[in-house]
Amino acid sequence: MLIAPSLIYSLIAPILIVLGGALIGVLVEAFLSKAHRAAVQITISIGTLLLALQQLWRIRDLSSTTAAVNSVTIDKAGIFLQATVVVLALVAVLLIADQENFVAQASAVPGSNEEKNSLQEKSQQTEIFPLFLFAVAGMMLFPVASDLITLFVALEVFSLPLYLLAGLSRRRRLLSQESALKYFLLGAYSSAFFLFGAAFLYGYSGTISLSGISAAAGSANNIFLLIGIVFVSVGLLFKIGAVPFHSWTPDVYQGAPTPITGFMAAATKVAAFGALLRIFYVGFAQEQTLWRPLITVIAIITMLFGSLVAIAQRDVKRMLAYSSIAHAGFLLSGVVALSKDGLVASLFYLFAYGLTTIAAFGIITLVRDSSGEVTDLNRWIGIGKKSPLVAGSFAFILLSFAGIPLTSGFIGKFAIFSSAYKSGYISLVVVGVLSSAIAAFFYIRVIIMMFFTDPVNDSVSVVIPSVKSRISIIVATVISIILGLMPSLLLNAATTYANFIK
Amino acid sequence: MNLLTIVGVLPLISALLIAFIPSKNAELIKRAAFAATLVVAIASIFLVTGFDKSVTGMQYVQSNTWIEAFNINFAVGIDGISLVLILLSTILVPIVILATWHESDLGRWSSKSFYILILVLETLMIGVFAATDLFLFYVFFEAMLIPIYFLIGGYGTGNKSAAAVKFLLYSLFGGLLMLASVIGLYVIAGNQIGATFDLTQLATLEIDSNTQNLLFLGFFIAFAIKAPLWPFHTWLPDAAKAATPGTSVLLLGVLDKVGTYGMIRFCIALFPDASKTFTPLIITLAVISIIYGAFMAIGQKDIKGLIAFTSISHFGFITMGIFAMTTQGMSGANLYMVNHGFSTAALFLVAGWMMMRRGSSTIADFGGLQRVTPVMAWTFFIAGMSGLALPGLSSFVSEFLVLVGTYTRYPVAAVIGTLGIVLAALYILIPIQKTLHGPITSGNENLKDLNLREKIAIAPVILIIVVMGFYPKPVLDIINPTAEKVVVNAGFTDPVAKVGK
């Protein structure tokens, strides 16, 4: 006989609300007339996210391992990570709401008359909103999932919409579709790896729950455990874009519509690192000697590779893609640290980095010529003269990525590196500062291009952003500035919330 | 808020206020910036009157929590060493603004941005010397790079953006190495006495010699790049050639002093044992810097390049004095930092006027200025004489103290260093002869002499150079107790009986 599972609805309400919002969005697509869809969808998305945030605030002091039959653990760190995802989604949705980045009709063949017609009709693709909300719901579930099956489900729930969204760019559609396909195929492989590893972990411990795997330590076959850890890690490392599973990152970052790139770069990192942290801190902490050397090596090559290859990039989106690879390496140092400090640092870093990333991609959407966004760095020359404020904000963001003091990026780096040092991984700190020094080179090169080089006679201009984009970029930039000057605001919260229930 | 904090914050507040003046009113902006920095300079002189020379600890101490999670405090305070360097900064800034009144007009951006950058830089310069929290120091140390970067890249001449980038990347590289050491120190403190960045507490740590050596190197390389010491110096001539004369004064006169200041405050105070281990190496590098800088200076055809290389030679003297680990060497090095600041300022400012009038920075383009522009020629002459440490001018006292202090412990280094003085005579006298004396080369006949503004700007610098040459006691009185304390705390005693000042 099948017994109905007991769910603590009040704790999983935030996720359910977002999923509900997504479903309503689907219904709106089906039943509402075209003219009103966009406004309604935007309202639903924003309303849903705000409601989810309010619910997260309500449960901020509650926690339970059994929110959904041992499959979902709502604990302090989980709530923090969910809140981070929701906040980033709120900032990103305002950028996404500027729909001119998206294809008018996704089903039309690129270059066909059908496409031209739909462009002329100014028809808009509003499916992006429910897809976006599904992705957000998956990202909220991923870091609180505490068994392997739920993890896999969450992984797929947020990945599938992202594959689709990546292919919806209005301009350079073939590039966009190619990137979506590449993302999908490689993503499918990595999911298979994850499942394969999960099977081995089940074989090792006889259970799929992370705490069960942790409890089985020492009593079971370590070879199975090692294989399981390796393959599960491959699946997760793919999502965060760690070397050698990074090859999709530059293509997808470049091909996807820029607001989606920003959302993906920020929120996917939060969700995937949240899950990674939970799996390693809760599930594998007992067997740390098995995986810490592995992840250390991956972190080192990821930091160095990302920083070195970024130097050769001529496209601003590809450059930021490689920079995000380097940042994944820095964040992995926090995983290796395996301590409360490491968790605090990771939580702070994810939030701060996410906001700056969205602001960066938001600004990229503003630099355009007659045929759309200009991402070729050589054509960014002299925009500091055309639009000092936008270029100045972008320069600030780059300095934050580079980790210059008085930016949130610096505090994040300091926190991560000091936690790694404290756990005895001095090599990570040394490689970390060296790759930061390398990375500084290409961030600064962009600043030179924007400010120190005279603009050539070029049609590139910085458009005045719409109100929504403006709010999004300003909010993200201002919070980044505040976090650089007064990091305590977030650090204290991260310290309070840096706690996984085991 | 005590006086020190007020002095430090004033320029920043002025910068914020100036941001509200429309860019069109360039003249008003210049006057406002000058007035603000003058007020700061006067306020900083009150720091001296309230300073108790008999106390060797930190004064004007203030500490507020900044980042609780890492126990980082906004902690400031000054002792004799930092006081004189703060004075050097606050006095030089208004002089630079007055002397280079039109420097910002030709820049890539408006005059407004120029003066805002200068004022922000002044706050950071005061902060870097006043910080008694290691993290806070690091923040100022790195943040300082940004305004200078934009000052060179936005208002400089020639290959300015390449020079600005070279400067920034060198400094960032050093800074990041230092960050690794800062983190190491923080973690070690966490294990021994609880996480802290407080300098006095960090000095009590007991670190095993291997770790200490590595942490020391992280700090030292950062400071050696900044100072700059051979072989980390290659960014300086480029930056000095590209920057405007005013920026060069601040860069060489004040910012580079952060390097030598850091060696005293951090390398020696925090890692006395490692300092001992590395002293022979560092003294060697210092001696190489002295000789190398001097020879390169002799070969320079460009006035700015000449001054840059003489500075490398002088920084060699300062570093040698610091690591000689004698009270005289230490006091001499401190005094040298101040004197070098003023004599470089004089050289750069006058050279800047000469270049602006002639439209060239090549030494060979000048000649016979003594007859055409006597006042300008005389000021350049005095500045040059101070650069070669002529007795009676300020640099002589400090160079003498450094050499005597070094001789008692490292006689060979001191003797080779003395060779630097001989070379100094060459690298100063030859250009002076070429530019000031001899026949008037064509193109120079109608150069105008200094105007009133320029005379007013340079007068205090010349006055300080002369007065400090005859009567350095007031400054030495401030420096000596702290310098002595640094040497004693590092575990050294003077090899010979102390000679009077």
Boltz contact constraints between the chains, C-beta under 6 A:
constraints:
  - contact:
      token1: [A, 404]
      token2: [B, 142]
      max_distance: 6.0
  - contact:
      token1: [A, 405]
      token2: [B, 139]
      max_distance: 6.0
  - contact:
      token1: [A, 405]
      token2: [B, 142]
      max_distance: 6.0
  - contact:
      token1: [A, 405]
      token2: [B, 143]
      max_distance: 6.0
  - contact:
      token1: [A, 406]
      token2: [B, 143]
      max_distance: 6.0
  - contact:
      token1: [A, 417]
      token2: [B, 183]
      max_distance: 6.0
  - contact:
      token1: [A, 418]
      token2: [B, 183]
      max_distance: 6.0
  - contact:
      token1: [A, 418]
      token2: [B, 186]
      max_distance: 6.0
  - contact:
      token1: [A, 421]
      token2: [B, 183]
      max_distance: 6.0
  - contact:
      token1: [A, 421]
      token2: [B, 187]
      max_distance: 6.0
  - contact:
      token1: [A, 422]
      token2: [B, 187]
      max_distance: 6.0
  - contact:
      token1: [A, 429]
      token2: [B, 180]
      max_distance: 6.0
  - contact:
      token1: [A, 429]
      token2: [B, 183]
      max_distance: 6.0
  - contact:
      token1: [A, 430]
      token2: [B, 180]
      max_distance: 6.0
  - contact:
      token1: [A, 433]
      token2: [B, 176]
      max_distance: 6.0
  - contact:
      token1: [A, 433]
      token2: [B, 179]
      max_distance: 6.0
  - contact:
      token1: [A, 433]
      token2: [B, 180]
      max_distance: 6.0
  - contact:
      token1: [A, 436]
      token2: [B, 176]
      max_distance: 6.0
  - contact:
      token1: [A, 437]
      token2: [B, 173]
      max_distance: 6.0
  - contact:
      token1: [A, 437]
      token2: [B, 176]
      max_distance: 6.0
  - contact:
      token1: [A, 440]
      token2: [B, 172]
      max_distance: 6.0
  - contact:
      token1: [A, 448]
      token2: [B, 161]
      max_distance: 6.0
  - contact:
      token1: [A, 452]
      token2: [B, 153]
      max_distance: 6.0
  - contact:
      token1: [A, 452]
      token2: [B, 161]
      max_distance: 6.0
  - contact:
      token1: [A, 487]
      token2: [B, 67]
      max_distance: 6.0
  - contact:
      token1: [A, 488]
      token2: [B, 67]
      max_distance: 6.0
  - contact:
      token1: [A, 488]
      token2: [B, 68]
      max_distance: 6.0
  - contact:
      token1: [A, 491]
      token2: [B, 69]
      max_distance: 6.0
  - contact:
      token1: [A, 495]
      token2: [B, 69]
      max_distance: 6.0
